[in-house]
């Protein structure tokens, strides 16, 4: 089990894992969904699950672009 810092970009052209940002010390994730009604959060979980092949859970930052997620 690992806790990761995530920076989310909503309303992107496509949903994808964009890699690590050493300046912000966080992984970047772009999602097509808008940040309304938790749609972007759900898509963040799907993108990270697809990338890491492990269960993903948002720990904090439900209404923020900066999130802490638990992997595994």
Kinemage of the C-alpha trace (Angstrom):
@kinemage 1
@onewidth
@group {chain A} dominant
@subgroup {mainchain}
@vectorlist {calphas} color= white
{ca unk a 1} P 0.000 0.000 0.000
{ca unk a 2} L 1.349 3.377 -1.026
{ca unk a 3} L 0.087 6.970 -0.696
{ca unk a 4} L 0.740 9.142 -3.765
{ca unk a 5} L 0.292 12.853 -4.423
{ca unk a 6} L -1.720 13.457 -7.604
{ca unk a 7} L -2.269 16.624 -9.653
{ca unk a 8} L -5.421 16.418 -11.768
{ca unk a 9} L -6.183 18.293 -14.971
{ca unk a 10} L -9.886 18.127 -15.832
{ca unk a 11} L -11.602 18.646 -19.188
{ca unk a 12} L -8.516 17.346 -21.016
{ca unk a 13} L -8.504 16.016 -24.561
{ca unk a 14} L -8.078 12.450 -23.299
{ca unk a 15} L -7.785 10.634 -19.994
{ca unk a 16} L -4.227 9.532 -19.301
{ca unk a 17} L -1.503 9.096 -16.723
{ca unk a 18} L 1.067 11.801 -17.535
{ca unk a 19} L 3.979 10.751 -15.320
{ca unk a 20} L 5.806 12.325 -12.386
{ca unk a 21} L 6.351 16.055 -11.812
{ca unk a 22} L 9.530 16.424 -9.697
{ca unk a 23} L 8.889 20.127 -9.049
{ca unk a 24} L 5.495 19.473 -7.433
{ca unk a 25} L 6.553 16.031 -6.120
{ca unk a 26} L 3.338 14.574 -7.549
{ca unk a 27} L 2.062 12.412 -10.372
{ca unk a 28} L 0.020 14.123 -13.091
{ca unk a 29} L -3.266 12.705 -14.350
{ca unk a 30} L -5.419 14.226 -17.108
{ca unk a 31} L -9.113 13.333 -17.346
{ca unk a 32} L -11.785 14.203 -19.898
{ca unk a 33} L -14.506 14.509 -17.241
{ca unk a 34} L -15.562 17.790 -15.698
{ca unk a 35} L -15.084 18.292 -11.959
{ca unk a 36} L -18.840 18.253 -11.315
{ca unk a 37} L -20.701 15.625 -9.279
{ca unk a 38} L -17.489 13.632 -8.623
{ca unk a 39} L -17.137 12.611 -12.276
{ca unk a 40} L -13.468 13.605 -12.472
{ca unk a 41} L -12.666 11.765 -9.226
{ca unk a 42} L -14.185 8.567 -10.599
{ca unk a 43} L -12.176 8.914 -13.793
{ca unk a 44} L -8.952 9.568 -11.829
{ca unk a 45} L -9.492 6.272 -9.996
{ca unk a 46} L -10.078 4.454 -13.305
{ca unk a 47} L -6.955 5.923 -14.944
{ca unk a 48} L -4.726 5.075 -11.962
{ca unk a 49} L -6.189 1.568 -11.685
{ca unk a 50} L -5.494 1.006 -15.385
{ca unk a 51} L -1.897 2.263 -14.948
{ca unk a 52} L -0.926 0.423 -11.743
{ca unk a 53} L -3.249 -2.642 -11.971
{ca unk a 54} L -4.003 -2.246 -8.245
{ca unk a 55} L -6.978 -0.991 -6.215
{ca unk a 56} L -7.074 2.819 -5.921
{ca unk a 57} L -8.813 4.984 -3.319
{ca unk a 58} L -8.846 8.771 -2.948
{ca unk a 59} L -7.813 9.641 0.613
{ca unk a 60} L -8.084 13.446 0.481
{ca unk a 61} L -8.668 16.277 -1.975
{ca unk a 62} L -12.135 15.274 -3.168
{ca unk a 63} L -12.858 18.883 -4.216
{ca unk a 64} L -9.311 19.842 -5.184
{ca unk a 65} L -6.953 19.295 -8.105
{ca unk a 66} L -4.349 18.133 -5.590
{ca unk a 67} L -5.233 14.720 -4.187
{ca unk a 68} L -3.717 12.012 -2.034
{ca unk a 69} L -4.555 8.526 -3.246
{ca unk a 70} L -3.907 5.093 -1.804
{ca unk a 71} L -2.620 2.487 -4.264
{ca unk a 72} L -2.818 -1.194 -3.380
